[in-house]
Amino acid sequence: MRTFVAGHEALTVNDFVELALGTPVELWLGVEGETDEERAARLDAARDILADNPELPDDVSRIAAEAIEAYAPELFNVIPLARPAGRRPLRKGAAA
């Protein structure tokens, strides 16, 4: 079975992620053994992409949340922890 996303064939998980983000994953995560100059160039390119597409972080967060909800919904089962007896939350501006 072949899978196409926006006219591009996705063969691996990284292909799907790259097609969802519109950029290679390595741009954001880096690669093992990259030099300081390569890292600086990669981060510069990432800053340019974010400047041109300021909604990208929100899109990535939405995609990640949808993937978690679809494939690992138990991660959204959040249970509030009880506070230890005698401890009250700090008021804004109060010293710790």
C-alpha positions as CSV (number, residue, x, y, z in Angstrom):
1,M,0.0,0.0,0.0
2,R,1.4,3.4,-0.9
3,T,0.5,6.6,1.0
4,F,0.6,10.0,-0.5
5,V,0.3,13.3,1.3
6,A,-0.3,16.4,-0.8
7,G,1.0,14.6,-3.8
8,H,4.2,13.3,-2.1
9,E,4.7,9.7,-1.3
10,A,5.4,9.1,2.4
11,L,7.5,6.0,3.0
12,T,8.6,6.4,6.6
13,V,7.4,8.0,9.8
14,N,9.9,10.9,9.2
15,D,8.4,11.4,5.8
16,F,5.0,11.9,7.4
17,V,6.4,14.3,10.0
18,E,8.3,16.3,7.3
19,L,5.2,16.5,5.2
20,A,3.1,17.6,8.2
21,L,5.7,20.3,9.2
22,G,6.7,21.3,5.7
23,T,10.4,21.1,6.8
24,P,12.8,18.3,7.5
25,V,12.8,17.1,11.2
26,E,16.6,17.5,11.2
27,L,16.2,21.2,10.8
28,W,14.6,21.4,14.3
29,L,16.4,18.6,16.1
30,G,19.8,18.8,14.5
31,V,22.0,15.8,13.5
32,E,24.6,14.0,15.5
33,G,28.1,15.3,14.9
34,E,27.2,18.6,13.3
35,T,29.8,21.3,13.6
36,D,29.2,24.7,15.4
37,E,29.0,26.3,12.0
38,E,26.4,23.8,10.7
39,R,24.4,24.3,13.9
40,A,24.5,28.0,13.6
41,A,23.4,27.8,9.9
42,R,20.6,25.4,10.8
43,L,19.3,27.6,13.6
44,D,19.5,30.6,11.4
45,A,17.4,28.8,8.8
46,A,14.9,27.8,11.5
47,R,14.6,31.4,12.7
48,D,13.9,32.5,9.1
49,I,11.2,29.8,8.7
50,L,9.5,30.9,12.0
51,A,9.7,34.5,11.0
52,D,7.9,33.7,7.7
53,N,5.5,31.3,9.3
54,P,4.7,32.5,12.9
55,E,1.8,30.1,13.3
56,L,4.1,27.0,12.8
57,P,4.6,26.3,16.5
58,D,0.8,26.3,17.0
59,D,0.4,24.0,14.0
60,V,3.1,21.6,15.4
61,S,1.4,21.6,18.8
62,R,-1.9,20.8,17.3
63,I,-0.5,18.0,15.1
64,A,1.3,16.5,18.2
65,A,-1.9,16.7,20.3
66,E,-4.0,15.1,17.6
67,A,-1.4,12.3,17.2
68,I,-1.3,11.7,21.0
69,E,-5.1,11.7,21.1
70,A,-5.3,9.2,18.3
71,Y,-2.5,6.8,19.3
72,A,-1.9,7.3,23.0
73,P,-5.0,8.9,24.5
74,E,-4.1,7.7,28.0
75,L,-1.4,10.4,28.0
76,F,-4.2,13.0,28.3
77,N,-5.6,11.3,31.4
78,V,-4.3,13.9,33.9
79,I,-5.0,13.3,37.6
80,P,-4.4,16.3,39.9
81,L,-2.0,15.5,42.7
82,A,-3.0,16.2,46.3
83,R,-1.1,19.0,48.1
84,P,0.8,18.0,51.2
85,A,-1.1,18.9,54.4
86,G,-0.3,22.4,55.7
87,R,1.0,23.8,52.4
88,R,-1.0,26.4,50.7
89,P,-0.3,27.9,47.2
90,L,1.8,31.0,47.2
91,R,0.0,34.2,46.5
92,K,1.3,36.4,43.7
93,G,4.1,38.5,44.9
94,A,4.6,36.5,48.1
95,A,8.1,35.3,49.1
96,A,8.8,31.6,49.0
